[in-house]
Amino acid sequence: MKVSPVGPSDLERSVIAVPPLALTADLKPDSEENRKILRHLHTGGVSSYLYGGNANFFAIPVSEYGAVLDMLEEITPEDAWTIPSIGADYGKALDQARMLKDRPFPTAMLLPMQAPVTPEGVASGVRRLSDAMGKQLVVYIKFEKFLTPELLQKLHDDGVICSIKYAIELPDPKNDPFLRDLVDRVGTDRLVSGIGERPVIDHLGHFGLKGFTSGSVCVAPRISMAFRDAVNHRDFERARALWEEFVPLENLRDRHSPIRVLHEAVRLAGIAETGPIMPHLSNITDPAVCAEIETAATTLFEANARL
């Protein structure tokens, strides 16, 4: 597993997969099933793994965090790297940051939190968490009022953060004053698009971001990597054709919950048995919705095999 500090080239080495977390019936991390997910990704050329929202790291008890980290160290391929998440609240994040200080993970991502927070308070928390962990952090920007571009610039310039996962959703990703201001302030070397494949053509092609995270890559890593390469070579016609492969599953994720649908999609595509979801979320059990997910996931999985 990569253990050296994170640099811009690491953000470009592959699509950054955001996998679900497979659990046993008693809500413990399932090493073998999680290994199957990473094996599928690694075989498809994906070597960067971020355990965050799709893995519902919001809900992992601090008392069990060490066991999850043990498993991630064990299952990460030697030539790959894994980023765990901390938080979202400051107290939980601080306890987790202290646990990560002597672990080999090169960084961790602070999960976003809407309230009660202020941008200045979050910036102070990020500095304290980085100090406690002894490493730079990945910051996840999902809401405009979480951190401002000005505060992000100060954190970037002071070497507190190694990457920004940008995930503010807008109807037109090209018309994004917040992202434009952020790019003007910090450049693009450490900026990653964080909303899956949907805005990538605009985020990478228009704004020049260096990489992107994806959940659906867990079903179709080869297609996602080919999509990334097409965007990077500015072959937008091919990129849009490859993006179309993801649309049915992504539409279901938008309709029924990105986390819950991906959790079932990985299972229904036959990649791994993902098991239950950590409360306060729950598995999708509606037969009609599961049938839709199975059709979309299986079709995507088979298209990935053909590629």
Contacts in CASP RR format, 6 or more apart in sequence:
PFRMAT RR
TARGET T0000
AUTHOR 0000-0000-0000
METHOD contacts of the structure
MODEL  1
MKVSPVGPSDLERSVIAVPPLALTADLKPDSEENRKILRHLHTGGVSSYL
YGGNANFFAIPVSEYGAVLDMLEEITPEDAWTIPSIGADYGKALDQARML
KDRPFPTAMLLPMQAPVTPEGVASGVRRLSDAMGKQLVVYIKFEKFLTPE
LLQKLHDDGVICSIKYAIELPDPKNDPFLRDLVDRVGTDRLVSGIGERPV
IDHLGHFGLKGFTSGSVCVAPRISMAFRDAVNHRDFERARALWEEFVPLE
NLRDRHSPIRVLHEAVRLAGIAETGPIMPHLSNITDPAVCAEIETAATTL
FEANARL
1 73 0 8 1.000
1 76 0 8 1.000
1 77 0 8 1.000
1 78 0 8 1.000
1 80 0 8 1.000
1 81 0 8 1.000
1 82 0 8 1.000
1 104 0 8 1.000
1 105 0 8 1.000
2 10 0 8 1.000
2 79 0 8 1.000
2 80 0 8 1.000
2 81 0 8 1.000
2 106 0 8 1.000
3 81 0 8 1.000
3 104 0 8 1.000
3 105 0 8 1.000
3 106 0 8 1.000
4 106 0 8 1.000
5 106 0 8 1.000
5 107 0 8 1.000
5 135 0 8 1.000
5 136 0 8 1.000
5 162 0 8 1.000
6 106 0 8 1.000
6 107 0 8 1.000
6 136 0 8 1.000
6 138 0 8 1.000
6 162 0 8 1.000
6 163 0 8 1.000
7 162 0 8 1.000
7 190 0 8 1.000
8 189 0 8 1.000
8 190 0 8 1.000
8 210 0 8 1.000
10 48 0 8 1.000
10 81 0 8 1.000
11 163 0 8 1.000
11 189 0 8 1.000
11 190 0 8 1.000
11 192 0 8 1.000
11 210 0 8 1.000
11 211 0 8 1.000
12 210 0 8 1.000
12 211 0 8 1.000
13 47 0 8 1.000
13 48 0 8 1.000
14 45 0 8 1.000
14 46 0 8 1.000
14 47 0 8 1.000
14 48 0 8 1.000
14 225 0 8 1.000
14 228 0 8 1.000
15 46 0 8 1.000
15 48 0 8 1.000
15 211 0 8 1.000
15 212 0 8 1.000
15 213 0 8 1.000
15 214 0 8 1.000
15 217 0 8 1.000
15 221 0 8 1.000
15 224 0 8 1.000
15 225 0 8 1.000
15 228 0 8 1.000
16 48 0 8 1.000
16 49 0 8 1.000
16 50 0 8 1.000
16 83 0 8 1.000
16 192 0 8 1.000
16 211 0 8 1.000
16 212 0 8 1.000
16 213 0 8 1.000
16 214 0 8 1.000
17 41 0 8 1.000
17 46 0 8 1.000
17 48 0 8 1.000
17 49 0 8 1.000
17 50 0 8 1.000
17 213 0 8 1.000
17 214 0 8 1.000
17 215 0 8 1.000
17 217 0 8 1.000
17 218 0 8 1.000
17 221 0 8 1.000
18 49 0 8 1.000
18 50 0 8 1.000
18 51 0 8 1.000
18 52 0 8 1.000
18 53 0 8 1.000
18 54 0 8 1.000
18 55 0 8 1.000
18 213 0 8 1.000
18 214 0 8 1.000
18 215 0 8 1.000
18 218 0 8 1.000
19 34 0 8 1.000
19 37 0 8 1.000
19 38 0 8 1.000
19 41 0 8 1.000
19 49 0 8 1.000
19 51 0 8 1.000
19 54 0 8 1.000
19 55 0 8 1.000
19 215 0 8 1.000
19 218 0 8 1.000
19 266 0 8 1.000
20 37 0 8 1.000
20 54 0 8 1.000
20 55 0 8 1.000
20 56 0 8 1.000
20 218 0 8 1.000
20 259 0 8 1.000
20 262 0 8 1.000
20 263 0 8 1.000
20 266 0 8 1.000
20 274 0 8 1.000
21 29 0 8 1.000
21 34 0 8 1.000
21 51 0 8 1.000
21 54 0 8 1.000
21 55 0 8 1.000
21 56 0 8 1.000
21 57 0 8 1.000
21 68 0 8 1.000
21 274 0 8 1.000
21 278 0 8 1.000
22 29 0 8 1.000
22 30 0 8 1.000
22 33 0 8 1.000
22 34 0 8 1.000
22 36 0 8 1.000
22 37 0 8 1.000
22 272 0 8 1.000
22 273 0 8 1.000
22 274 0 8 1.000
22 275 0 8 1.000
23 29 0 8 1.000
23 30 0 8 1.000
23 274 0 8 1.000
23 275 0 8 1.000
23 276 0 8 1.000
23 277 0 8 1.000
23 278 0 8 1.000
24 30 0 8 1.000
24 275 0 8 1.000
25 275 0 8 1.000
25 276 0 8 1.000
27 276 0 8 1.000
27 278 0 8 1.000
28 64 0 8 1.000
28 67 0 8 1.000
29 67 0 8 1.000
29 68 0 8 1.000
29 71 0 8 1.000
30 273 0 8 1.000
30 275 0 8 1.000
31 71 0 8 1.000
31 74 0 8 1.000
31 75 0 8 1.000
33 272 0 8 1.000
33 273 0 8 1.000
33 274 0 8 1.000
33 275 0 8 1.000
34 71 0 8 1.000
34 75 0 8 1.000
34 272 0 8 1.000
35 75 0 8 1.000
36 271 0 8 1.000
36 272 0 8 1.000
37 218 0 8 1.000
37 266 0 8 1.000
37 271 0 8 1.000
37 272 0 8 1.000
38 49 0 8 1.000
38 75 0 8 1.000
38 76 0 8 1.000
38 77 0 8 1.000
38 80 0 8 1.000
40 218 0 8 1.000
40 221 0 8 1.000
40 271 0 8 1.000
40 272 0 8 1.000
41 47 0 8 1.000
41 49 0 8 1.000
41 217 0 8 1.000
41 218 0 8 1.000
41 221 0 8 1.000
42 77 0 8 1.000
42 80 0 8 1.000
43 221 0 8 1.000
44 221 0 8 1.000
44 222 0 8 1.000
44 225 0 8 1.000
45 221 0 8 1.000
45 222 0 8 1.000
45 225 0 8 1.000
46 217 0 8 1.000
46 221 0 8 1.000
46 224 0 8 1.000
46 225 0 8 1.000
47 77 0 8 1.000
47 79 0 8 1.000
47 80 0 8 1.000
47 81 0 8 1.000
48 80 0 8 1.000
48 81 0 8 1.000
48 83 0 8 1.000
49 76 0 8 1.000
49 80 0 8 1.000
49 81 0 8 1.000
49 82 0 8 1.000
49 83 0 8 1.000
50 82 0 8 1.000
50 83 0 8 1.000
50 85 0 8 1.000
50 109 0 8 1.000
50 138 0 8 1.000
50 165 0 8 1.000
50 213 0 8 1.000
51 57 0 8 1.000
51 68 0 8 1.000
51 72 0 8 1.000
51 82 0 8 1.000
51 83 0 8 1.000
51 84 0 8 1.000
51 85 0 8 1.000
52 84 0 8 1.000
52 85 0 8 1.000
52 109 0 8 1.000
52 111 0 8 1.000
53 85 0 8 1.000
53 111 0 8 1.000
53 259 0 8 1.000
54 215 0 8 1.000
54 258 0 8 1.000
54 259 0 8 1.000
54 262 0 8 1.000
54 263 0 8 1.000
55 85 0 8 1.000
56 259 0 8 1.000
56 277 0 8 1.000
56 278 0 8 1.000
56 281 0 8 1.000
57 84 0 8 1.000
57 85 0 8 1.000
57 86 0 8 1.000
57 87 0 8 1.000
57 111 0 8 1.000
58 87 0 8 1.000
58 88 0 8 1.000
58 111 0 8 1.000
59 278 0 8 1.000
59 279 0 8 1.000
59 280 0 8 1.000
59 281 0 8 1.000
60 68 0 8 1.000
60 278 0 8 1.000
62 92 0 8 1.000
62 95 0 8 1.000
62 96 0 8 1.000
65 95 0 8 1.000
65 96 0 8 1.000
65 99 0 8 1.000
66 99 0 8 1.000
68 84 0 8 1.000
69 84 0 8 1.000
69 99 0 8 1.000
69 100 0 8 1.000
69 103 0 8 1.000
69 105 0 8 1.000
72 82 0 8 1.000
72 84 0 8 1.000
72 105 0 8 1.000
73 82 0 8 1.000
73 103 0 8 1.000
73 104 0 8 1.000
73 105 0 8 1.000
76 82 0 8 1.000
81 106 0 8 1.000
82 105 0 8 1.000
83 105 0 8 1.000
83 106 0 8 1.000
83 107 0 8 1.000
83 108 0 8 1.000
83 109 0 8 1.000
83 138 0 8 1.000
84 100 0 8 1.000
84 105 0 8 1.000
84 108 0 8 1.000
84 109 0 8 1.000
85 108 0 8 1.000
85 109 0 8 1.000
85 110 0 8 1.000
85 111 0 8 1.000
86 92 0 8 1.000
86 93 0 8 1.000
86 96 0 8 1.000
86 97 0 8 1.000
86 100 0 8 1.000
86 108 0 8 1.000
86 109 0 8 1.000
86 110 0 8 1.000
86 111 0 8 1.000
86 129 0 8 1.000
87 93 0 8 1.000
87 96 0 8 1.000
87 110 0 8 1.000
87 111 0 8 1.000
87 113 0 8 1.000
88 110 0 8 1.000
88 111 0 8 1.000
88 112 0 8 1.000
88 113 0 8 1.000
89 113 0 8 1.000
90 125 0 8 1.000
90 128 0 8 1.000
90 129 0 8 1.000
93 110 0 8 1.000
93 111 0 8 1.000
93 129 0 8 1.000
94 128 0 8 1.000
94 129 0 8 1.000
94 132 0 8 1.000
96 108 0 8 1.000
97 108 0 8 1.000
97 129 0 8 1.000
97 130 0 8 1.000
97 132 0 8 1.000
97 133 0 8 1.000
98 132 0 8 1.000
98 133 0 8 1.000
100 108 0 8 1.000
100 133 0 8 1.000
100 135 0 8 1.000
101 132 0 8 1.000
101 133 0 8 1.000
101 134 0 8 1.000
101 135 0 8 1.000
105 135 0 8 1.000
106 135 0 8 1.000
106 162 0 8 1.000
107 135 0 8 1.000
107 136 0 8 1.000
107 137 0 8 1.000
107 138 0 8 1.000
107 162 0 8 1.000
107 163 0 8 1.000
108 133 0 8 1.000
108 135 0 8 1.000
108 137 0 8 1.000
108 138 0 8 1.000
109 137 0 8 1.000
109 138 0 8 1.000
109 139 0 8 1.000
109 140 0 8 1.000
109 165 0 8 1.000
110 126 0 8 1.000
110 129 0 8 1.000
110 137 0 8 1.000
110 138 0 8 1.000
110 139 0 8 1.000
110 140 0 8 1.000
111 140 0 8 1.000
112 140 0 8 1.000
112 141 0 8 1.000
112 142 0 8 1.000
112 143 0 8 1.000
112 146 0 8 1.000
112 167 0 8 1.000
113 122 0 8 1.000
113 146 0 8 1.000
114 143 0 8 1.000
114 145 0 8 1.000
114 146 0 8 1.000
117 145 0 8 1.000
117 146 0 8 1.000
119 145 0 8 1.000
119 146 0 8 1.000
119 147 0 8 1.000
119 148 0 8 1.000
119 151 0 8 1.000
120 151 0 8 1.000
122 146 0 8 1.000
122 147 0 8 1.000
122 151 0 8 1.000
123 147 0 8 1.000
123 151 0 8 1.000
123 154 0 8 1.000
123 155 0 8 1.000
126 137 0 8 1.000
126 139 0 8 1.000
126 147 0 8 1.000
126 155 0 8 1.000
126 160 0 8 1.000
126 161 0 8 1.000
127 155 0 8 1.000
127 158 0 8 1.000
127 160 0 8 1.000
129 137 0 8 1.000
130 136 0 8 1.000
130 137 0 8 1.000
130 160 0 8 1.000
130 161 0 8 1.000
136 159 0 8 1.000
136 160 0 8 1.000
136 161 0 8 1.000
136 162 0 8 1.000
137 160 0 8 1.000
137 161 0 8 1.000
137 162 0 8 1.000
138 161 0 8 1.000
138 162 0 8 1.000
138 163 0 8 1.000
138 164 0 8 1.000
138 165 0 8 1.000
139 147 0 8 1.000
139 152 0 8 1.000
139 155 0 8 1.000
139 161 0 8 1.000
139 163 0 8 1.000
139 164 0 8 1.000
139 165 0 8 1.000
140 165 0 8 1.000
140 167 0 8 1.000
141 147 0 8 1.000
141 152 0 8 1.000
141 164 0 8 1.000
141 165 0 8 1.000
141 166 0 8 1.000
141 167 0 8 1.000
141 168 0 8 1.000
142 167 0 8 1.000
142 168 0 8 1.000
143 168 0 8 1.000
144 168 0 8 1.000
144 178 0 8 1.000
147 155 0 8 1.000
149 178 0 8 1.000
149 181 0 8 1.000
149 182 0 8 1.000
149 185 0 8 1.000
149 186 0 8 1.000
150 185 0 8 1.000
152 161 0 8 1.000
152 164 0 8 1.000
152 182 0 8 1.000
152 185 0 8 1.000
152 186 0 8 1.000
153 182 0 8 1.000
153 185 0 8 1.000
153 186 0 8 1.000
155 161 0 8 1.000
156 164 0 8 1.000
156 185 0 8 1.000
156 186 0 8 1.000
156 190 0 8 1.000
157 186 0 8 1.000
161 190 0 8 1.000
162 190 0 8 1.000
163 190 0 8 1.000
163 191 0 8 1.000
163 192 0 8 1.000
164 182 0 8 1.000
164 186 0 8 1.000
164 190 0 8 1.000
164 191 0 8 1.000
164 192 0 8 1.000
165 192 0 8 1.000
165 194 0 8 1.000
165 213 0 8 1.000
166 179 0 8 1.000
166 182 0 8 1.000
166 191 0 8 1.000
166 192 0 8 1.000
166 193 0 8 1.000
166 194 0 8 1.000
166 203 0 8 1.000
166 209 0 8 1.000
167 193 0 8 1.000
167 194 0 8 1.000
167 195 0 8 1.000
168 176 0 8 1.000
168 178 0 8 1.000
168 179 0 8 1.000
169 195 0 8 1.000
169 199 0 8 1.000
170 176 0 8 1.000
173 198 0 8 1.000
173 199 0 8 1.000
173 202 0 8 1.000
173 203 0 8 1.000
173 206 0 8 1.000
174 202 0 8 1.000
174 206 0 8 1.000
176 207 0 8 1.000
179 203 0 8 1.000
179 207 0 8 1.000
180 207 0 8 1.000
182 191 0 8 1.000
183 191 0 8 1.000
183 207 0 8 1.000
183 208 0 8 1.000
183 209 0 8 1.000
188 207 0 8 1.000
188 208 0 8 1.000
188 209 0 8 1.000
188 210 0 8 1.000
189 210 0 8 1.000
190 210 0 8 1.000
191 207 0 8 1.000
191 209 0 8 1.000
191 210 0 8 1.000
192 209 0 8 1.000
192 210 0 8 1.000
192 211 0 8 1.000
192 212 0 8 1.000
192 213 0 8 1.000
193 199 0 8 1.000
193 200 0 8 1.000
193 203 0 8 1.000
193 204 0 8 1.000
193 209 0 8 1.000
193 211 0 8 1.000
193 212 0 8 1.000
193 213 0 8 1.000
194 212 0 8 1.000
194 213 0 8 1.000
195 213 0 8 1.000
196 212 0 8 1.000
196 213 0 8 1.000
196 214 0 8 1.000
196 215 0 8 1.000
196 216 0 8 1.000
196 250 0 8 1.000
197 212 0 8 1.000
197 214 0 8 1.000
197 216 0 8 1.000
197 224 0 8 1.000
197 227 0 8 1.000
197 243 0 8 1.000
197 246 0 8 1.000
197 250 0 8 1.000
198 243 0 8 1.000
198 250 0 8 1.000
200 212 0 8 1.000
200 227 0 8 1.000
200 228 0 8 1.000
200 231 0 8 1.000
200 239 0 8 1.000
200 243 0 8 1.000
201 231 0 8 1.000
201 236 0 8 1.000
201 239 0 8 1.000
201 240 0 8 1.000
201 243 0 8 1.000
203 209 0 8 1.000
203 212 0 8 1.000
204 210 0 8 1.000
204 211 0 8 1.000
204 212 0 8 1.000
204 228 0 8 1.000
204 231 0 8 1.000
204 232 0 8 1.000
205 231 0 8 1.000
205 234 0 8 1.000
205 236 0 8 1.000
211 228 0 8 1.000
212 228 0 8 1.000
214 224 0 8 1.000
215 258 0 8 1.000
215 262 0 8 1.000
216 224 0 8 1.000
216 246 0 8 1.000
216 249 0 8 1.000
216 250 0 8 1.000
216 253 0 8 1.000
216 262 0 8 1.000
216 265 0 8 1.000
216 300 0 8 1.000
217 224 0 8 1.000
217 225 0 8 1.000
218 262 0 8 1.000
218 265 0 8 1.000
218 266 0 8 1.000
218 271 0 8 1.000
219 249 0 8 1.000
219 265 0 8 1.000
219 266 0 8 1.000
219 269 0 8 1.000
219 271 0 8 1.000
219 297 0 8 1.000
219 300 0 8 1.000
219 301 0 8 1.000
219 304 0 8 1.000
220 245 0 8 1.000
220 246 0 8 1.000
220 300 0 8 1.000
220 301 0 8 1.000
220 303 0 8 1.000
220 304 0 8 1.000
221 304 0 8 1.000
222 304 0 8 1.000
222 307 0 8 1.000
223 242 0 8 1.000
223 245 0 8 1.000
223 246 0 8 1.000
223 300 0 8 1.000
223 303 0 8 1.000
223 304 0 8 1.000
223 307 0 8 1.000
224 246 0 8 1.000
226 242 0 8 1.000
226 307 0 8 1.000
227 239 0 8 1.000
227 242 0 8 1.000
227 243 0 8 1.000
227 246 0 8 1.000
230 236 0 8 1.000
230 238 0 8 1.000
230 239 0 8 1.000
230 242 0 8 1.000
231 239 0 8 1.000
245 300 0 8 1.000
245 303 0 8 1.000
246 300 0 8 1.000
248 295 0 8 1.000
248 296 0 8 1.000
248 299 0 8 1.000
248 300 0 8 1.000
249 261 0 8 1.000
249 265 0 8 1.000
249 293 0 8 1.000
249 296 0 8 1.000
249 297 0 8 1.000
249 300 0 8 1.000
252 261 0 8 1.000
252 289 0 8 1.000
252 292 0 8 1.000
252 293 0 8 1.000
252 296 0 8 1.000
253 261 0 8 1.000
253 262 0 8 1.000
256 284 0 8 1.000
256 289 0 8 1.000
256 293 0 8 1.000
257 281 0 8 1.000
257 284 0 8 1.000
259 277 0 8 1.000
259 281 0 8 1.000
260 277 0 8 1.000
260 281 0 8 1.000
260 282 0 8 1.000
260 283 0 8 1.000
260 284 0 8 1.000
261 284 0 8 1.000
261 293 0 8 1.000
263 274 0 8 1.000
263 275 0 8 1.000
263 277 0 8 1.000
263 283 0 8 1.000
263 284 0 8 1.000
264 274 0 8 1.000
264 283 0 8 1.000
264 284 0 8 1.000
264 290 0 8 1.000
264 293 0 8 1.000
264 297 0 8 1.000
265 293 0 8 1.000
265 296 0 8 1.000
265 297 0 8 1.000
266 272 0 8 1.000
266 274 0 8 1.000
266 297 0 8 1.000
267 273 0 8 1.000
267 274 0 8 1.000
267 275 0 8 1.000
268 290 0 8 1.000
268 293 0 8 1.000
268 294 0 8 1.000
268 297 0 8 1.000
268 298 0 8 1.000
269 294 0 8 1.000
269 297 0 8 1.000
269 298 0 8 1.000
269 300 0 8 1.000
269 301 0 8 1.000
270 301 0 8 1.000
271 301 0 8 1.000
275 283 0 8 1.000
276 283 0 8 1.000
277 283 0 8 1.000
284 290 0 8 1.000
284 293 0 8 1.000
END
